[in-house]
Amino acid sequence: MTRAPTDLPTSRLKGQDAATYLGLSHSTLEKMRHTGRGPRYLKVGGRVFYRQSDLDAYLEAAVVETTDSRTRAG
């Protein structure tokens, strides 16, 4: 039985879904991928997918510590 596109595992997202997850437009995510600035991705048969764990790691790496946030944490 062939799986419908909507049945993809949630851990593997298409570009539009990954962009939504990150709060970006799909075109911005594509540009980031082409310039090597975006999150890690999978390329399977010419199609691009993103693992949710890679998107989460990308977001975590984007956290900026400010002096104020360090003061509250300590």
MDTraj code that builds the backbone (N, CA, C; nanometers):
import mdtraj as md
import numpy as np

residues = "MET THR ARG ALA PRO THR ASP LEU PRO THR SER ARG LEU LYS GLY GLN ASP ALA ALA THR TYR LEU GLY LEU SER HIS SER THR LEU GLU LYS MET ARG HIS THR GLY ARG GLY PRO ARG TYR LEU LYS VAL GLY GLY ARG VAL PHE TYR ARG GLN SER ASP LEU ASP ALA TYR LEU GLU ALA ALA VAL VAL GLU THR THR ASP SER ARG THR ARG ALA GLY".split()
xyz = np.array([
    [0.0842, -0.1183, 0.0000],
    [0.0000, 0.0000, 0.0000],
    [0.0886, 0.1245, 0.0000],
    [0.0591, 0.2207, -0.0833],
    [0.1343, 0.3448, -0.0917],
    [0.0843, 0.4416, 0.0142],
    [0.1791, 0.5044, 0.0812],
    [0.1422, 0.6008, 0.1859],
    [0.1115, 0.7347, 0.1227],
    [0.0083, 0.7971, 0.1703],
    [-0.0262, 0.9319, 0.1254],
    [0.0726, 1.0300, 0.1872],
    [0.1019, 1.1425, 0.1188],
    [0.1968, 1.2412, 0.1721],
    [0.1627, 1.2901, 0.3118],
    [0.0354, 1.2915, 0.3467],
    [-0.0028, 1.3408, 0.4790],
    [0.0295, 1.2398, 0.5881],
    [0.0700, 1.1170, 0.5487],
    [0.1012, 1.0143, 0.6470],
    [0.2493, 1.0104, 0.6837],
    [0.3268, 1.1109, 0.6421],
    [0.4687, 1.1130, 0.6756],
    [0.4863, 1.1191, 0.8257],
    [0.5905, 1.0544, 0.8755],
    [0.6158, 1.0650, 1.0194],
    [0.6383, 1.2101, 1.0596],
    [0.5938, 1.2467, 1.1780],
    [0.6105, 1.3851, 1.2221],
    [0.7564, 1.4198, 1.2437],
    [0.8424, 1.3186, 1.2568],
    [0.9845, 1.3476, 1.2761],
    [1.0524, 1.3845, 1.1446],
    [0.9862, 1.3647, 1.0316],
    [1.0404, 1.4006, 0.9005],
    [0.9411, 1.4937, 0.8317],
    [0.9816, 1.6181, 0.8133],
    [0.8909, 1.7202, 0.7613],
    [0.9313, 1.7663, 0.6228],
    [0.8333, 1.7984, 0.5406],
    [0.8591, 1.8605, 0.4111],
    [0.8989, 2.0059, 0.4357],
    [0.9527, 2.0707, 0.3329],
    [1.0021, 2.2069, 0.3451],
    [0.9011, 2.3057, 0.3994],
    [0.7785, 2.3022, 0.3479],
    [0.6758, 2.3969, 0.3940],
    [0.6443, 2.3760, 0.5415],
    [0.6327, 2.2493, 0.5820],
    [0.6035, 2.2199, 0.7227],
    [0.7209, 2.2581, 0.8129],
    [0.8429, 2.2359, 0.7651],
    [0.9613, 2.2735, 0.8421],
    [0.9687, 2.4252, 0.8576],
    [0.9375, 2.4971, 0.7503],
    [0.9391, 2.6433, 0.7562],
    [0.8376, 2.6936, 0.8575],
    [0.7188, 2.6360, 0.8552],
    [0.6150, 2.6743, 0.9512],
    [0.6623, 2.6458, 1.0931],
    [0.7237, 2.5314, 1.1151],
    [0.7749, 2.4927, 1.2464],
    [0.8763, 2.5948, 1.2977],
    [0.9598, 2.6465, 1.2057],
    [1.0627, 2.7438, 1.2435],
    [1.0106, 2.8868, 1.2471],
    [0.8894, 2.9100, 1.1956],
    [0.8354, 3.0456, 1.1908],
    [0.8918, 3.1259, 1.0748],
    [0.9297, 3.0571, 0.9665],
    [0.9864, 3.1210, 0.8486],
    [0.8968, 3.0966, 0.7282],
    [0.9186, 3.1728, 0.6223],
    [0.8497, 3.1420, 0.4975],
    [0.9257, 3.0284, 0.4297],
    [0.8554, 2.9569, 0.3440],
    [0.9187, 2.8458, 0.2722],
    [1.0333, 2.8969, 0.1852],
    [1.0159, 3.0113, 0.1211],
    [1.1222, 3.0641, 0.0348],
    [1.2458, 3.1034, 0.1157],
    [1.2264, 3.1554, 0.2353],
    [1.3405, 3.1896, 0.3210],
    [1.4174, 3.0641, 0.3598],
    [1.3451, 2.9580, 0.3967],
    [1.4116, 2.8328, 0.4324],
    [1.4877, 2.7760, 0.3129],
    [1.4304, 2.7844, 0.1933],
    [1.4996, 2.7381, 0.0726],
    [1.6274, 2.8176, 0.0474],
    [1.6196, 2.9493, 0.0615],
    [1.7379, 3.0335, 0.0423],
    [1.8461, 2.9990, 0.1442],
    [1.8045, 2.9770, 0.2668],
    [1.9000, 2.9405, 0.3711],
    [1.9677, 2.8084, 0.3382],
    [1.8915, 2.7123, 0.2863],
    [1.9482, 2.5830, 0.2495],
    [2.0491, 2.5984, 0.1362],
    [2.0152, 2.6771, 0.0365],
    [2.1029, 2.6950, -0.0792],
    [2.2324, 2.7682, -0.0443],
    [2.2284, 2.8525, 0.0572],
    [2.3488, 2.9250, 0.0974],
    [2.4224, 2.8568, 0.2131],
    [2.3703, 2.7422, 0.2589],
    [2.4364, 2.6675, 0.3655],
    [2.4178, 2.7254, 0.5037],
    [2.3167, 2.8101, 0.5220],
    [2.2946, 2.8735, 0.6524],
    [2.1816, 2.8089, 0.7316],
    [2.1050, 2.7231, 0.6720],
    [1.9872, 2.6675, 0.7379],
    [2.0165, 2.5433, 0.8188],
    [1.9102, 2.4819, 0.8702],
    [1.9262, 2.3593, 0.9483],
    [1.9660, 2.2417, 0.8599],
    [2.0165, 2.1375, 0.9212],
    [2.0493, 2.0142, 0.8490],
    [1.9238, 1.9605, 0.7826],
    [1.9428, 1.8895, 0.6722],
    [1.8284, 1.8326, 0.6007],
    [1.8666, 1.7000, 0.5370],
    [1.7656, 1.6278, 0.4931],
    [1.7832, 1.5010, 0.4229],
    [1.7467, 1.5224, 0.2776],
    [1.8181, 1.4589, 0.1873],
    [1.7825, 1.4645, 0.0462],
    [1.7653, 1.3208, -0.0001],
    [1.6426, 1.2842, -0.0318],
    [1.6085, 1.1486, -0.0707],
    [1.5438, 1.1533, -0.2083],
    [1.6100, 1.0959, -0.3067],
    [1.5542, 1.0938, -0.4416],
    [1.5245, 1.2321, -0.4963],
    [1.6083, 1.3287, -0.4612],
    [1.5875, 1.4651, -0.5086],
    [1.4891, 1.5455, -0.4258],
    [1.4273, 1.4836, -0.3291],
    [1.3327, 1.5542, -0.2419],
    [1.4006, 1.5894, -0.1103],
    [1.3625, 1.7017, -0.0546],
    [1.4245, 1.7515, 0.0685],
    [1.3283, 1.7327, 0.1853],
    [1.3816, 1.6793, 0.2934],
    [1.3065, 1.6626, 0.4167],
    [1.3902, 1.7148, 0.5330],
    [1.3230, 1.7511, 0.6397],
    [1.3897, 1.7966, 0.7616],
    [1.3443, 1.7084, 0.8768],
    [1.4396, 1.6674, 0.9598],
    [1.4036, 1.5937, 1.0809],
    [1.3715, 1.6952, 1.1899],
    [1.2692, 1.6656, 1.2658],
    [1.2290, 1.7575, 1.3724],
    [1.3430, 1.7769, 1.4716],
    [1.4193, 1.6735, 1.4980],
    [1.5313, 1.6860, 1.5920],
    [1.6358, 1.7847, 1.5397],
    [1.6583, 1.7888, 1.4071],
    [1.7533, 1.8846, 1.3500],
    [1.6993, 2.0268, 1.3568],
    [1.5682, 2.0420, 1.3393],
    [1.5074, 2.1749, 1.3505],
    [1.5173, 2.2253, 1.4945],
    [1.4925, 2.1347, 1.5898],
    [1.5031, 2.1726, 1.7312],
    [1.6471, 2.2125, 1.7658],
    [1.7452, 2.1383, 1.7129],
    [1.8860, 2.1706, 1.7382],
    [1.9218, 2.3057, 1.6763],
    [1.8686, 2.3329, 1.5584],
    [1.8927, 2.4609, 1.4917],
    [1.8367, 2.5763, 1.5754],
    [1.7165, 2.5575, 1.6273],
    [1.6564, 2.6608, 1.7126],
    [1.7357, 2.6794, 1.8415],
    [1.7793, 2.5700, 1.9005],
    [1.8564, 2.5783, 2.0252],
    [1.9879, 2.6523, 2.0029],
    [2.0500, 2.6303, 1.8876],
    [2.1761, 2.6973, 1.8559],
    [2.1561, 2.8466, 1.8311],
    [2.0328, 2.8865, 1.8029],
    [2.0040, 3.0267, 1.7745],
    [1.9731, 3.1078, 1.9007],
    [1.9706, 3.0415, 2.0159],
    [1.9416, 3.1115, 2.1415],
    [2.0548, 3.2084, 2.1711],
    [2.0175, 3.3308, 2.2021],
    [2.1151, 3.4346, 2.2349],
    [2.1022, 3.4660, 2.3828],
    [2.2120, 3.4525, 2.4540],
    [2.2141, 3.4862, 2.5963],
    [2.2413, 3.6348, 2.6116],
    [2.1573, 3.7007, 2.6846],
    [2.1798, 3.8413, 2.7161],
    [2.2275, 3.8519, 2.8602],
    [2.2828, 3.9649, 2.8949],
    [2.3281, 3.9865, 3.0320],
    [2.2113, 3.9698, 3.1280],
    [2.0960, 4.0215, 3.0909],
    [1.9779, 4.0134, 3.1758],
    [1.9338, 3.8697, 3.1958],
    [1.9333, 3.7879, 3.0916],
    [1.8871, 3.6495, 3.1041],
    [1.9850, 3.5674, 3.1876],
    [2.1136, 3.5964, 3.1809],
    [2.2126, 3.5257, 3.2621],
    [2.1956, 3.5614, 3.4094],
    [2.1611, 3.6843, 3.4386],
    [2.1430, 3.7286, 3.5762],
    [2.0240, 3.6559, 3.6390],
    [1.9155, 3.6430, 3.5652],
    [1.7958, 3.5757, 3.6177],
    [1.8199, 3.4269, 3.6404],
    [1.9003, 3.3634, 3.5549],
    [1.9227, 3.2190, 3.5644],
    [2.0133, 3.1840, 3.6823],
    [2.1009, 3.2731, 3.7228],
    [2.2026, 3.2405, 3.8217],
    [2.1681, 3.2728, 3.9586],
])
top = md.Topology()
chain = top.add_chain()
for i, resn in enumerate(residues, 1):
    res = top.add_residue(resn, chain, resSeq=i)
    for name in ("N", "CA", "C"):
        top.add_atom(name, md.element.get_by_symbol(name[0]), res)
traj = md.Trajectory(xyz[None], top)
